[in-house]
Amino acid sequence: MPTAKRIFDDNPHMLAVLTDAMPQMVWSTQPDGFHDYYNAQWYEFTGVPAGSTDGEGWNDMFHAQDQELAWARWRHSLATGEPYEIEYRLKHHTGVYRWTLGRALPVKDGTGKIVRWIGTCTDIDDAKRAAEQNELLSRELAHRIKNIFAVIGGLIGLSVRQTPEAKAFAAVLRERIAALGRAHEFVRPHSEESRPTIGRTTLGGMLVDLFKPYPATEAGNITVAGDDIVVDDKGATPFALLFHELATNAAKYGALSTDAGKVAVTMSIIDEDATIVWKETGGPAIAGEPSRTGFGTRLSEVSVKNQLDGVLVRAWEPDGLKVTVKVPLANLARGDVA
């Protein structure tokens, strides 16, 4: 079977035909980064005259705020041979700037020497703006939910004025509602921009705060013990989502649905991994694994596996659910976690 190189060597016009058939803008440079080729989609998108963006002229097509970063990334790739990838705003022939994903890879000869760079530009403006709109709606929803918690707390304060004898109970209830509000910031979906910045803290401290809304915490039926595991916003949200879901399900159907039920959370550091075990006892007897898994459970599992590269194992033991989570320490906080 002929190789791609031989096909293009024997048919010098085939590469141009291939790139013109692609939906992306395709460009190519010499080893030093000098742009000397663009396909038809580039000129159709930008509307510039053929050849006008050769050399360094391409940078003028970027939004002024993106030019410096685009140059820095490109120079880094040229110096190191590493793949080039960046999102920037590219000037459309209508005069507006559209978000574009730029990528490039080096072409090497048999000795490993870079002989050319091949790159593409993909119009991602619609997807980018849709994601921004979803983020805006998510923040608005979160803001309204926080307001609901605040309103409920205010209503409790107004109501207790008419029944002073309930003052102690109302204070406890308001604290639990406030704790629910804090927990909500961790367990709601986040983007990189909206993710709560908590600084460096311990997983145990975060879980204790997360469990405060549950009466079982005050009664001592939820315990958190073990090694101090450092987390920041990088690892906090996936864990908060998981343990909030576990606590909620335990209160509905598991150990925390009974007065005698208990939950023990133990944490340990072994080598370069953190292991956290959630163990329920004293609740309703378990006959086996449920036939259906709720959306919240699936979402929390995906968060641990995909965001933290962790392993999660559920064991439906007769005396209660046992969940074991193992995650690399490096994925829980930026920098040194020791």
ABEGO torsion letter per residue (X at the ends): XBBAAAAAAABAAAAAAAAAABABBBBBBBAAGBBABBBAAAAAAAGBBBGAABEAAAAAABBAAAAAAAAAAAAAAAAAGBBBBBBBBBBBAAGBBBBBBBBBBBBBBAAGBBABBBBBBBBAAAAAAAAAAAAAAAAAAAAAAAAAAAAAAAAAAAAAAABAAAAAAAAAAAAAAAAAAAAAAAABBBBAAABBBAEBBBAAAAAAAAAAABAAAAAGABBBBEBBBBBBAAAAAAAAAAAAAAAAAAAAABAAABAABBBBBBBBBBEABBBBBBBBBGBBBBAEBBABBBAAAAAAAAAAAAAAGBBBBBBBBAAEBBBBBBBBAAAABBEBAX
